[in-house]
Amino acid sequence: MPLRERIEALAASDRSTFTDEDRAVLGELKEALNRGSVRAAERGQDGQWRVNAWVKQGILLGFRLGTLVDMSVDGTLRFFDKDTWPTRALTLEDRVRVVPGGSSIRDGCFVAPGVVCMPPSYVNVGAYVDEGTMIDSHALVGSCAQIGRRVHLSAAAQVGGVLEPIGAAPVIIEDDVMVGGGCGVYEGTLVRERSVLAAGTILTRSTPVYDLVRGEIHRSGPGRGLEIPAGAVVVPGARAATPPTGMSWALSLYTPIIVKYRDAKTDAATALEEALR
Ligand SMILES: CC(C)(COP(=O)(O)OP(=O)(O)OC[C@H]1O[C@@H](n2cnc3c(N)ncnc32)[C@H](O)[C@@H]1OP(=O)(O)O)[C@@H](O)C(=O)NCCC(=O)NCCS
């Protein structure tokens, strides 16, 4: 039976005890995620992303199957977690730079050759991080997040996950996106290729994004998250809070604004350093 069907059958069962055979099924899923042959979401030829809901089901199953164990290192660094989700056993052959200093990459995620993880950073289960991407200090790659090639996740950039609070679609950051320092991208937001999020930009399902160039307002919709168009340069802005009370109190709401689409000046401001990879 294909892995997907075995995972779905196990996830649907209301058993509270599991066998070694069940754990082997989870092991297969984790290996496939580590290899990148199974993904939480995939981009089709038409550019549309499709979510593989069974992958998230399998990850949640891993928490049900697991037992809390002592994962302490050298008896001094104290860690306690489900035995099904240890850190990923990377080796030199993976060609990933994990710079010393306290980063963690969980088992069951794909991290491509040429990725750099600056400390401290965290890559959660189900994530997919493609070639040449930089995960800078204090950055989070949340559960099932899909990060493309040559993405720069700047210091303290937070990419949310789907496990809790419960989300259906993962956050997706396509190739060559620059995510500025302190940004937050959450709740199934899709950031299309070559976009730039200026430092401090926050995107959620509830965030409208005002596009000054195209004269549109980008919003999430039923069954789809917020989508930032390819090449957009998004900066943090503000708009007047809804009248009359907001106006009388002189309040404004945070709102991201697309000020331009990527040009030579943006390229110069966001150029990557090849020597680091
Ligand atoms: C977005 C960014 C790359 C600038 O891109 P750019 O193409 O050079 O942008 P421009 O300078 O042409 O600015 C275009 C417009 O947006 C405004 N703007 C640019 N960056 C802005 C920002 N961060 N916040 C608010 N407005 C901004 C400019 O004032 C300009 O508007 P104006 O013409 O009305 O003055 C830069 O602001 C940025 O955030 N860089 C990332 C910094 C960072 O996080 N580094 C990582 C450290 S680890």
The ligand as an SDF file (V2000), in Angstrom:
LIG
                    3D

 48 50  0  0  0  0  0  0  0  0999 V2000
   13.1160   47.1190    0.5570 C   0  0  0  0  0  0  0  0  0  0  0  0
   14.5590   47.5750    0.5210 C   0  0  0  0  0  0  0  0  0  0  0  0
   15.4360   46.4400   -0.0130 C   0  0  0  0  0  0  0  0  0  0  0  0
   14.6970   48.8210   -0.3440 C   0  0  0  0  0  0  0  0  0  0  0  0
   14.4500   48.4740   -1.6990 O   0  0  0  0  0  0  0  0  0  0  0  0
   14.7260   49.5640   -2.8490 P   0  0  0  0  0  0  0  0  0  0  0  0
   14.2790   48.9550   -4.1270 O   0  0  0  0  0  0  0  0  0  0  0  0
   16.1200   50.0560   -2.7520 O   0  0  0  0  0  0  0  0  0  0  0  0
   13.6970   50.6990   -2.4180 O   0  0  0  0  0  0  0  0  0  0  0  0
   13.7680   52.2670   -2.7600 P   0  0  0  0  0  0  0  0  0  0  0  0
   14.8380   52.9300   -1.9670 O   0  0  0  0  0  0  0  0  0  0  0  0
   13.7720   52.4810   -4.2360 O   0  0  0  0  0  0  0  0  0  0  0  0
   12.3780   52.7570   -2.1450 O   0  0  0  0  0  0  0  0  0  0  0  0
   11.1410   52.7770   -2.8620 C   0  0  0  0  0  0  0  0  0  0  0  0
   10.1470   53.5400   -1.9830 C   0  0  0  0  0  0  0  0  0  0  0  0
    9.8680   52.7820   -0.7950 O   0  0  0  0  0  0  0  0  0  0  0  0
   10.2660   53.4910    0.3850 C   0  0  0  0  0  0  0  0  0  0  0  0
   10.9360   52.5220    1.2470 N   0  0  0  0  0  0  0  0  0  0  0  0
   11.9860   51.7410    0.9440 C   0  0  0  0  0  0  0  0  0  0  0  0
   12.3100   50.9510    1.9690 N   0  0  0  0  0  0  0  0  0  0  0  0
   11.4230   51.2360    2.9470 C   0  0  0  0  0  0  0  0  0  0  0  0
   11.2490   50.7460    4.2540 C   0  0  0  0  0  0  0  0  0  0  0  0
   12.0410   49.7460    4.7300 N   0  0  0  0  0  0  0  0  0  0  0  0
   10.2460   51.2400    4.9970 N   0  0  0  0  0  0  0  0  0  0  0  0
    9.4490   52.2100    4.5090 C   0  0  0  0  0  0  0  0  0  0  0  0
    9.5750   52.7320    3.2710 N   0  0  0  0  0  0  0  0  0  0  0  0
   10.5520   52.2360    2.5100 C   0  0  0  0  0  0  0  0  0  0  0  0
   11.2350   54.5500   -0.1080 C   0  0  0  0  0  0  0  0  0  0  0  0
   11.2400   55.6830    0.7240 O   0  0  0  0  0  0  0  0  0  0  0  0
   10.6800   54.8500   -1.4850 C   0  0  0  0  0  0  0  0  0  0  0  0
    9.5500   55.6870   -1.3840 O   0  0  0  0  0  0  0  0  0  0  0  0
    9.6210   57.2170   -1.9150 P   0  0  0  0  0  0  0  0  0  0  0  0
    9.9890   57.1110   -3.3500 O   0  0  0  0  0  0  0  0  0  0  0  0
    8.2430   57.7280   -1.6620 O   0  0  0  0  0  0  0  0  0  0  0  0
   10.6730   57.8660   -1.0860 O   0  0  0  0  0  0  0  0  0  0  0  0
   15.0570   47.9890    1.9700 C   0  0  0  0  0  0  0  0  0  0  0  0
   14.1730   48.9570    2.4950 O   0  0  0  0  0  0  0  0  0  0  0  0
   15.0880   46.8340    2.9560 C   0  0  0  0  0  0  0  0  0  0  0  0
   14.1780   46.5990    3.7210 O   0  0  0  0  0  0  0  0  0  0  0  0
   16.2040   46.0730    2.9620 N   0  0  0  0  0  0  0  0  0  0  0  0
   16.3480   44.9220    3.8210 C   0  0  0  0  0  0  0  0  0  0  0  0
   17.1590   45.2740    5.0710 C   0  0  0  0  0  0  0  0  0  0  0  0
   17.3790   44.0500    5.8780 C   0  0  0  0  0  0  0  0  0  0  0  0
   16.4640   43.5430    6.4980 O   0  0  0  0  0  0  0  0  0  0  0  0
   18.6030   43.5190    5.8460 N   0  0  0  0  0  0  0  0  0  0  0  0
   18.9040   42.2380    6.4310 C   0  0  0  0  0  0  0  0  0  0  0  0
   19.7860   42.3660    7.6400 C   0  0  0  0  0  0  0  0  0  0  0  0
   20.1730   40.7550    8.3150 S   0  0  0  0  0  0  0  0  0  0  0  0
  1  2  1  0
  2  3  1  0
  2  4  1  0
  2 36  1  0
  4  5  1  0
  5  6  1  0
  6  7  2  0
  6  8  1  0
  6  9  1  0
  9 10  1  0
 10 11  2  0
 10 12  1  0
 10 13  1  0
 13 14  1  0
 14 15  1  0
 15 16  1  0
 15 30  1  0
 16 17  1  0
 17 18  1  0
 17 28  1  0
 18 19  1  0
 18 27  1  0
 19 20  2  0
 20 21  1  0
 21 22  1  0
 21 27  2  0
 22 23  1  0
 22 24  2  0
 24 25  1  0
 25 26  2  0
 26 27  1  0
 28 29  1  0
 28 30  1  0
 30 31  1  0
 31 32  1  0
 32 33  2  0
 32 34  1  0
 32 35  1  0
 36 37  1  0
 36 38  1  0
 38 39  2  0
 38 40  1  0
 40 41  1  0
 41 42  1  0
 42 43  1  0
 43 44  2  0
 43 45  1  0
 45 46  1  0
 46 47  1  0
 47 48  1  0
M  END
$$$$
